[in-house]
Amino acid sequence: MMLEFAKMHGLGNDFMVLDLVSQDFTGSADQIKQWSDRRTGVGFDQLLTIEPPSEPDSDFVYRIYNADGSQAEQCGNGARCVALYIGHRGLSPKASLRLQTISGPIEATVIDPHTVEVDMGVPSVSADRVPFDASHGTSTGPLTYQLTAGAGMWEITPVSMGNPHGVTFVDNITQAPVEEAGAELTKHPFFPQGANIGFCQVVDAGFVRLRVFERGVGETRACGTGACAAVVAARLHGALGERAKVSLPGGKVRVGWPGSEATVKMTGSAALVYEGFVEP
């Protein structure tokens, strides 16, 4: 039996989305890797699945798989696409949805046919939550560690948005060695589970530019949790106000974080590219 899927994207961060409420599929890492191939498969950064809830206060289970077949804890751009697709498929009449992820629940609200706001939850900078191992870095401040990658030294602020991030601040985003340094930092022993590495240029108190090397994927056009992590890190260093626009190669998102124990809210676009069928 053929499996129905949708190709979607959030700011160029592209996904294959599977409705596993109305159809069944149990995939392997090898199958996901085959589908992710941009020459011989569907081609995507992540595979997203929508499943029936396993908890009474949730609407759906939302799972994320990287292009290499590994499972990810969280994906903000994907959450926007999933919320839009749930409405498109008629799986729920709700505009606001509570989605279960392996890192905890998130709330997604469809604002219009192209825009979704996601409450990403409360961020963390604790070693056990990110997680990170401080013995593999040199502390240069309350929230900053110096790591070696290649021939360079990088000041990293670790942040968890349900998935691990390391944010480093740069003077010029276009000249940042994202591929080279990102490939080493994402697998640095400082991050025992790996991490998404964000290269962030603060332009002013309400605007940042960002490029992200995603764990298990590489540099992507956009990373929603990366945008949230960058704003949190910049806020903690006193460089941003409560709300900021984040410019990524694929477009812009708006991120708000009052600080302390407040949740991070991200608003951005989502789009359905096409629908099709594949062999399981």
C-alpha positions in Angstrom: 0.0 0.0 0.0 1.3 3.5 -0.9 1.9 6.0 1.9 0.6 9.5 1.6 2.9 12.4 2.6 3.2 16.1 2.3 6.3 18.2 1.5 6.3 21.3 3.6 8.7 24.0 4.7 9.2 26.7 7.3 11.5 29.4 5.9 13.2 26.9 3.7 13.8 24.4 6.4 12.0 21.5 4.6 10.1 18.5 5.8 8.4 15.3 4.7 5.3 15.1 6.9 3.4 11.8 7.6 -0.1 11.6 9.0 0.0 8.5 11.1 -3.4 9.1 12.5 -5.2 7.8 9.4 -2.5 5.5 8.1 0.1 3.2 9.5 3.9 3.1 9.1 6.8 1.9 11.2 10.0 3.1 9.5 13.7 2.4 10.0 16.7 4.8 10.0 17.7 3.4 6.7 14.3 4.1 5.2 14.4 7.7 6.4 17.9 8.2 5.0 16.7 7.0 1.6 13.7 9.3 1.6 15.9 12.3 2.7 18.2 11.9 -0.3 17.6 15.0 -2.5 18.6 13.1 -5.7 16.9 9.8 -5.3 14.2 10.4 -2.6 11.8 13.1 -1.5 14.6 15.2 0.0 14.3 17.0 3.3 16.0 18.2 6.4 13.7 16.3 8.8 10.8 13.8 8.7 7.9 14.7 10.8 5.1 12.4 12.0 1.7 13.1 13.5 0.3 10.3 15.7 -2.6 9.8 18.0 -2.1 11.2 21.6 -0.9 9.0 24.4 -1.8 11.5 27.1 -5.3 12.8 27.8 -4.3 16.5 27.8 -2.6 16.3 24.4 -4.0 16.5 20.9 -1.3 14.7 19.0 2.1 13.1 19.3 4.7 14.9 17.1 7.9 13.2 16.3 11.0 14.5 14.5 13.6 12.5 12.6 16.8 14.0 11.1 18.0 13.3 7.6 20.5 10.7 9.0 17.6 8.7 10.6 18.3 9.8 14.2 15.4 11.1 16.3 15.4 14.8 17.4 13.9 16.1 20.5 12.3 19.3 19.1 11.9 21.3 15.9 10.2 24.7 16.0 9.8 25.2 12.2 8.5 21.6 12.0 5.9 22.4 14.7 4.5 25.2 12.6 4.2 23.0 9.6 2.6 20.2 11.6 0.0 22.5 13.1 -0.9 23.8 9.6 -1.0 20.2 8.1 -3.3 19.0 10.9 -5.9 21.6 9.9 -5.3 20.9 6.2 -6.0 17.1 6.7 -9.0 17.8 8.8 -7.5 15.9 11.8 -8.7 18.5 14.2 -10.9 21.6 14.1 -8.8 23.4 16.7 -6.7 26.4 15.9 -4.6 25.9 19.0 -3.1 22.4 19.5 -1.1 20.8 22.3 1.6 18.6 20.8 3.5 15.9 22.6 7.2 15.6 21.9 9.9 13.4 23.5 11.2 16.5 25.3 7.7 17.6 26.6 4.6 19.4 25.3 4.4 22.5 23.1 1.5 24.6 22.1 1.0 25.6 18.4 -1.7 28.2 17.3 -2.6 28.7 13.6 -3.0 32.5 13.2 -3.8 32.5 9.5 -3.3 30.1 6.6 0.4 31.0 6.4 1.4 31.9 10.0 1.7 29.9 13.2 2.8 30.8 16.7 4.5 28.2 18.8 4.9 28.3 22.6 8.2 26.4 22.9 8.2 26.1 26.6 10.8 27.3 29.2 14.4 27.3 28.1 17.2 25.9 30.3 20.9 26.6 30.6 21.6 23.9 33.2 24.3 21.3 32.5 21.9 18.3 33.0 19.1 19.8 30.8 21.1 20.9 27.8 23.1 18.7 28.4 26.8 19.7 28.5 30.0 18.5 30.2 31.9 21.6 31.5 35.1 19.5 31.9 35.5 19.6 28.1 35.4 23.4 28.0 36.9 26.4 29.8 34.5 28.7 31.6 35.0 32.3 30.6 31.9 33.7 32.4 28.7 32.6 34.2 27.1 31.4 30.9 30.0 31.0 28.5 32.5 28.3 27.7 35.5 28.4 25.4 35.7 25.4 23.1 38.4 24.4 20.5 37.2 23.5 17.0 39.8 23.1 14.3 42.3 26.0 14.4 39.8 28.3 16.2 38.5 29.0 19.7 34.8 29.6 20.2 32.9 31.2 23.0 29.7 29.1 23.4 26.6 29.7 25.5 24.7 26.3 25.9 20.9 26.5 25.8 18.2 23.8 25.8 15.0 24.5 23.9 13.9 20.9 24.5 16.9 20.0 22.3 20.6 21.0 22.8 22.0 24.2 21.3 25.3 26.0 21.5 25.2 29.7 20.6 28.3 31.7 19.6 28.3 35.4 18.8 30.1 36.7 15.7 30.7 40.1 14.2 29.9 39.2 10.6 27.4 36.4 9.9 28.3 36.1 6.2 31.9 35.4 7.1 31.2 32.9 9.8 32.7 29.4 9.1 29.4 27.7 9.7 30.1 24.4 7.8 33.7 24.0 9.1 33.3 25.0 12.7 29.7 23.8 13.0 30.7 20.3 11.9 33.2 20.0 14.7 31.3 21.9 17.4 28.1 19.8 16.9 30.1 16.7 17.9 32.3 18.3 20.5 32.6 16.2 23.7 31.3 19.3 25.6 27.9 18.2 24.2 27.5 14.5 25.0 24.4 14.2 22.9 25.6 16.5 20.2 24.1 20.0 19.6 22.8 22.4 17.1 25.3 25.2 16.7 24.0 28.8 16.1 26.3 31.6 14.8 24.6 34.8 15.9 25.2 38.4 14.9 23.4 40.9 17.1 22.5 43.9 15.0 20.6 45.9 17.6 18.4 45.4 20.7 15.6 44.0 18.5 17.3 42.3 15.6 19.7 39.5 15.1 21.1 37.5 12.1 21.6 33.8 12.5 22.9 30.7 10.8 22.6 27.3 12.3 24.5 24.0 11.8 21.9 21.4 12.8 23.0 18.1 14.5 22.4 15.2 12.1 21.7 17.5 9.1 24.2 20.3 8.5 23.5 24.0 7.9 19.9 24.6 7.1 17.9 27.5 5.7 16.3 28.0 9.1 16.1 26.5 12.5 13.2 27.5 14.8 14.6 26.2 18.0 17.9 27.7 17.0 16.3 31.1 16.7 14.8 30.7 20.1 18.1 29.6 21.6 19.9 32.6 20.1 17.4 35.1 21.5 17.6 33.4 24.9 21.4 33.5 24.9 21.5 37.2 23.7 19.0 38.1 26.3 21.0 36.5 29.1 24.0 38.5 27.9 22.0 41.7 28.0 22.1 42.3 24.2 18.4 42.1 23.4 15.0 43.3 24.6 12.1 41.0 25.3 11.1 40.7 21.6 13.3 40.3 18.6 13.3 39.6 14.9 15.6 36.8 13.8 16.8 36.8 10.2 17.9 33.4 8.9 18.9 32.5 5.3 15.4 31.3 4.6 13.5 34.3 6.1 12.5 35.9 9.4 10.8 34.7 12.6 9.7 36.7 15.6 10.7 35.5 19.0 9.6 36.8 22.4 11.0 35.8 25.8 10.4 37.9 29.0 13.1 36.0 30.8 13.4 34.0 34.0 10.8 31.1 34.1 8.8 32.4 31.2 8.1 30.4 28.0 9.6 31.3 24.6 7.1 32.2 21.9 8.0 32.0 18.2 5.9 33.2 15.3 6.7 32.5 11.6 5.5 31.1 8.3 4.7 27.6 7.2 3.8 26.4 3.7 2.6 23.2 2.0 4.6 22.6 -1.1 3.0 19.5 -2.5 1.4 16.2 -1.6 2.4 12.7 -2.9 2.7 9.0 -2.3 5.7 6.8 -1.6 6.2 3.1 -1.1 6.7 2.2 2.6 
